[in-house]
Amino acid sequence: MRSLGEKCAVFGVYGKGLDVARLAFFGLFALQHRGQESSGIAASNGDVLTVHKGMGLVSQVFNDELLSALKGGIAVGHNRYSTTGGTKLKHAQPMLAAGSTAVQNVSYDDPHPSLNDSVSLCSGPDDGAIALAHNGNLPTTDALAAYLSKQGIDTTEFSDSRMIVEAIAAKMREGAGFTDAVKTIYPLMTGAFSILIMSRDQLVAIRDRCGIRPLSLGKLDGGYVVASETCALGPIGAAFERDIAPGEMLIIDERGISSEQLAQPDPKFDVFEFIYFARPDSHLLGRSVYEVRRNFGIELAKEYPLEADVVVPVPETAIPAAIGYAEQLHIPLHMALTKNRYIHRTFITPEQHVREQGVRAKLTPIPEMVRGKRVAVFDDSIVRGTTSRQIVQMLYEAGATEVHFLVASPPVKYPDFYGIDTPKQADLIAANKTVPQMRAYLGATSLHFLSYEGMLRATGLREDELCTSCFTGAYPIDIDVRAKEVRRV
């Protein structure tokens, strides 16, 4: 699957004496897979709150000089892949807002930065500024928009994340304290969110009542770390403590950690984190992502034991599932599709011929591994089907005699409204074609999806603990007016 936009990453650090900006940099570096559009870090020294953010990868946005300027004992960072608001620097995070009337103290160095520019924002010592980093998406923002409208704030150009931080800041301007403002605005946030918000002296983490997006707490040298995935903890030497609970508000300050339940938890963790988004070395809900993906392949081998000469995974996320399938059926596995690991999001428009090549610019078959063989090619999912079709064609051109396409998840029939940049339902191939029709479109010898029940068995979790809306159309958090975009299939 190459057609879904990745969800965002959030990372926060609290600790006196820690180089929080540099720790945030390496945390975001470990979470780069969750968003490659923009990156940013905000830091507070207890007096001044400073943000630097820009378009591009973490390593493109920051250098030693910039990190050295982000001083303090608290930092929050963010990697973004757009789900609302589009590709613009003004939507890059963390987002800074002022909690007093001195809003003018927070401004862009350049009010009209170009796409590749970065921007630094700085708040003065008396304007009560806060910075926010958001992973997820609010399918409806009517309640937030109504509240901001009453405050005389025009939300026309606002993303959902901007609405949240501005609403909290507006509440603070009415006289509420930082954490009280967060608690008051929390019920207005309808959708999926794992959010980090920092003031000058506190770091707050909140999750929606269903806990759709992941968020974990770690400890580091007397301080604390909060990250989208556990894979970001090890590289900086932090130890995993626990997950932030659905509906929980966690507060970290000089007194340590305190917690308050803001909503009755109704756990519905997004199963696509296991299928595609999370790094294989992360742990989600106490389970190894790698092991769950390997289980997908084992279950698929039980459901569709093919006679094949070689199993070929589409790198990277399908590799563990392909390993499980190959091990179960004692079929050799070869990395016969080579990925160009240095192709990342770029703002340079491809030359026409390169653009027409599509997936061929990213994946190249090794003919010696597939020539004259019956190939079982493995991917994590199929969205539009265009990439899968090109892969099948490439393998035939490389000499495969048969190409069986195996998918480590059920058919994706419904759009996501909680933070995955899915196509509209009309563009989802499984919502518009039967499996035999999809097989014919791909040009594959056969096409097999992991069953819904097999997926659940592989996770070891109950169905009522998971959000499986992309497969079932059952949305655990009300999508309000967006429901008209969905038809039952």
N, C-alpha and C positions, 0 to 999 in steps of 0.2 A: 504494500500500500504506500503510494507516494503522494496521494492527493488530499490528505488532511493536513490542515495547519496545526502546528504543535501548540499546546497550551503554554501559558507563561510560567516563569519560575520566580519564586520569591525567596529571599535569604536575609536573615537579620542576625545581628550580633550585639550583645550587651556585655560590657566588662571593662572596668577601670584598669588601665595599664595595658590593655590589648590594642594592637594595631587594627582597629575594627574595619577600616576601609580596605586594607590589604587582605584581611580575612574574607571580607565580603567579595572582593575580586575573585579569589580562588574558589569561594563557594559558588559564585555565578559561573565561573569557568567549568566547574563540575556539572552544572545544570544547563549548559549551553544547548543541549539537545531539546530543551523545552521551548526555546524561542531564539531565533537568529535575526530578528528584525532590528531590535534596539536593545540597549543596555544602559543601566544607570545605578548610581549609588548616592544615598544621602547619609550625611554624618552630622552628629551633634557633639559639641564640646561642652555642653551645659549652658552655653551662652548664645552662640551663633549656630544656626543650622544651615548647612551647605549641601547643594545637590549638583552633581555633574551627570549628564546623560547624553547619549548620541545614537545615531543610526549605525547599525552594524554589529559585529560580534564583540564580545567582551574585550578581547585583545586588541580590537581596532578602536574602541572607544576610550580605553584607559592606558596610561603610561605611568612610570614612577613619579613623575612630577605632579600629575593630577592626583594620584593616590595620596601623595604626601601632603597635599593641600586639604584633604578631607580628614581633618583631625577630630578626635573626640573619643567618647566611650560608648557611643551607640551608633549603629549604622543599619540601614536597610538597603537591599539591592533588588534589582528586577531585570529579567530578560523577557522580552516581549515578542509574541507573534500575534498580530492583530486579529481580534474577533469582532470588535466593534470600533468604529471611529476611523478605520482605514490606516494606511501607511503614511503617517505624518509625524514629524518630530514632536509636535505639541501633544501627541498622545503617548509619547515615551514616558516611562516611569523610572523612579518614584515621582509622584506628583506632590508639589509643595503648595500649601495653602496657609493663609494667615488667620489665626484665631483671634485677632483683635481688629480694630478699625484701620490699622496701618497696612492695609493690603498693598499699597503702592510700593512697599519695601521689597516685595517679591516680584521680580520682573526678569524677562529674558534679556541677555546681553544684546541679542539681535532679534527684533520682533518678527523678522521674516527670514529665519535661517533656511538654507537650502537643504535638500534631502540628505546630503552626506555630512552636514555640519553636526557638531555637538554644541551643547549649551550648558552654562553654569548659572545656577540660581543661588542667591544667598539671602537669608532673612536676618534682620537686625535683632538686637538683644531684647527688644520689648514687644514684638508683634505676635507672640504666642504661636509661632508657626508649627505646623505638623507636616509630615511627609508620609505618603501612602504607597504601598506596592500591592497589587491585586492579581491573583490568579483565579480565573473563572470568568463567568459572564452572567449578567442580569438580563434575562429575556424581556423583562418589562421594567421600565424605570419611572412609571407614572407617579408613584408615591414620592420618590425623590424629587422629580421635576416639580410636582405640586408644592412641596415644602420649599424648594429653592425659589420658586416663583413668588411665594409669599414674602420671601426675603429680598425681593427685587433683583434676583440674579437670573440673567438670561442663559438658558441651558442649550441654546441652539447648536453650538459647536462642541458640546460636551460629550465625552465618552461616558460609559457607566462608571468607570473608575473616577473620573473627574467629578461626577455628580456626588459620589460618596465622600470624597475628601472635602469638597466644598460644603456639603451639608454638615459634616462634623465641625468644620471651621465656623460655619454660620451659627451653629448651636453654641460654640464657645464664645462667639461675639455677643451672644445673649446673656452670657455670664456663667455658663456651665463649665465645670472642670473638664479636663481632657477625657478621662475615662467615663465620666457621666455623659458627656456628649456622644461618645461611641455607643454607649448603652441605649441612649435615646434614639439615635439614628438607625440602629441595628434592625428594628422591625420594618423599616422602610426599604430594606434591601431584599428584594425578591429574586432569588436565583442562586447560582453556585458561586461561592467565594471562599478562598483562603487568603486572608489579608493580614499584612503587617502594617502597623501605623506607629510612628515614633513622634514624640514631642522632644523637648530639650532634655528631659530627664527620665522618660519612660518609654518602654517598648511594649506594644500591645499586639497580640495575635488573636484573630477571630476566625471561626469557620461557620458556614451555614449549618442549619440544623440536620441536614442529611450527610454532611461531610463528604460531598461529592469530589472535591479536589483534596489532594493529600497535603499534610502539614505535620512536621515532626519537630520535637524539642531535643536538643543535645546540650551537654555540659562541656565547658572548655576553660581550664585554668582559673577556676573561680567565677567564670562568667557563663553566659548562656548563648546558645545558637538556635535559631528557628529556620527550618529549610523545607522546601517543597518535597525533597526526597532525601532519604538517608544516605544516598551515594555522595552527597555534598559534605557529610560530616567527617568521614575518614580522612580525606585529603588535608584537612586543616587540624587534625588531631583531636576532634571532638568526639565524645562518646554519646551514643543514643540513650535518651532517657525514656521518652514515651511519645505517642502521637497526641496532638492537640485533639480534644474530643469534639464531635459534631455539636454545634450550638454553644461551644465554650468560648469565653474570653479569658485569655491568659495575660497577666500583667507582670512585667519584669522591671524592677527599679532597685534603688539602693537598699531596700528592705528585703530583696529576694524575689520570690515568685508568689503570686496570689492568683486565684482563679475564681471565676463566677460563671454559672450556667445561665446563658441569656435566652436559650430556647430549649424546649423539650427535644432531646436527641431522637432522630429517626434515621439511623445509619443506612445510607444508600451509596456506597462507594462506587465510583465509576469503573466498571470492569475494563474499559479501554486503557486504563493505566497499566493493567497487567498485559493486555494484548499488544500494545504499541508504544505508549508514551514514555513510561518509566524506563530508566536505565536498568539493565539486567542485574547489576550489583546492588540495586536498592531492595529494601524490604518494605512491603506495604501490608498493613494489617497483620504484621508479624510473619508474613510469608515472603519467601525469596521469589523475586520476580523471575529469575532464571528458572527456578524449579517449576513454577506455575507454567511458564512457556514450554518447558520441556514436557510437562504433563499434557499440554494441548496436543503435542505431537504423538504422545503415547495413546491418548484417547482416539485420535484420528486414525492411528494404525489399527486399533481395534474395530473401528467403524468401516474403514475402507482399506483393507490390506492388499495393496496393488502388487502386481508382478512387474518390478522395474529393475533396471541395471544400476541406476545411480540416483541418489537423492541430492537435489541442488537447492540450497536456500537462497532467497533473495536477501542480500545483506541490508540492514544489520539485524533488525528485530525478529526476523523469522528463523534465525540460526538455531536457538535453543529448541524450538518446536521441531525443526527438521532433524536435529540430533535425536530427539525422543522418538520420532517416527522411524528413523533409520536403525536405531538400536533395537527397537521393538521387533522389526521385521528382518533384521540382519542384512540390510542393504547397505552397500558402501555410500558414504557421503563425501562429496567433493565440493569445494568452493569454486564452482565452475562459472560463476558470475562475479566478476571483479568490479568493485565499486571504486570510483575516483573519490577518495576520502577528503580531497581538498576542495570539492565543489560545495560552497556554502551560498547563502543568500547574497546576491550581488545586485548593485544598482546600475550595472552596465547592461544595456539591452543587448541580447545576443544577436550576432550576425544572422541573417535570415536562414542560411543553410544550417547553421548550428541549431537555431530554434526549431527547425523542421526535424532535426535528428531526435529531439525530445529525450527520451530515457537513454538513448544510445550515448549521449554525452556523459552519462553518469555510470552506466553499467556496460561491461564488455564481457561476452562469453569467451571461455577458453575452449576452442574446438576439440583439442585432444582429450578433454574430459567427457565430452558428450557425443562425439562422432560415432555413428553406428549403434547408439544405445537408446534404450527406453528410459526416458528421463522423467522423474517425479520432481517437479519444481514446486518449492514451498514458499508461500508468502503469508504475512500476518492477517491480511484482509484485502478485500476488493471494494473500491469505492466507485469511481467512474468506469473503470475497466480498461481505459486507454493504455495505461502503463502495462498492465498485465498482458494485453494483446501484443504490445511491442516485444515483451519478454518472450512470449511464445514464438513469435516470428523469428527473433534472433536465435533462439535455440534450434529451430528447424534449419535456419541458414547455416548454423555451425555444424550441422550434420546429424542431429538427433532424429531417430526414426519414429519415436513417439514422444509426445510431450503431455504428461498428465499434470494438471494444475491442482495443487492441494492448498487449502486455505485454513489457517489455524484459528478461525472464528466463524460464527454463523454469518449469513448474508446481511449486509448493512442496508436496511430498508427505510430508515427514518433519519432525518437531520438531527443534529445535536444543538441544544440551546444553552449549554452549560459551560462553554469554553473551548470546544473543538470547532475549528473553522471548516465545518463540513459544507459540501455543496448543497444546493437546494434539492429537495426530494426528487424533482424532475430529472436531476442529473445523476442520481444514484442508480446504478445499473440494476441492482437487485430489486429496486422498487418498481422497475418497469419491464423486467424480463424474467422469465422462468429460468431455472438452472440449465435446462437443455438449450434455451435460447442464448444464455450467457456463454455456454461452452462453444456454441457455434460462432458467436461474436469473437471470442478469444482465438478461435481456430485450434483449440486444444483437443487432444485425443479424448480426454475425460476431464471433468471438473467436479471436485468434491469439497464441500464445506464441513468444518467441525459442527456437530449438532449443538443446539442450545444446551441440551442436557449434558453433553460431553464437556462443554465449556465450563459449566457449573461444577461438574465433578473435578475438573482439573484445578480449579481454584481452591477447592475444599471449603468453600463458603456457601451459606444458604442463599437462595435466590432473593429473599427479603432483606439481605444485607447489602445488595448490589444495585447500582443503577445500570440497567441494560436497555435503556430507551432507544439506542440506535438499532437494536434488533427487534424490540417488541412494540415500540411506540408508546410505552407507559412512562410518563414523565413524573417523577416523584415530587418535583416542585412545580407549582402552577406556572405554565408558560403564557397564560393570559391570552392576549390578542394574537400571539404567534401561533396559537393552535389552528388558526385558519390556514396556515401554510402546510398542514399535515393532512394526508389522506390515508385511510387504513388500507393496507395491502396484505 
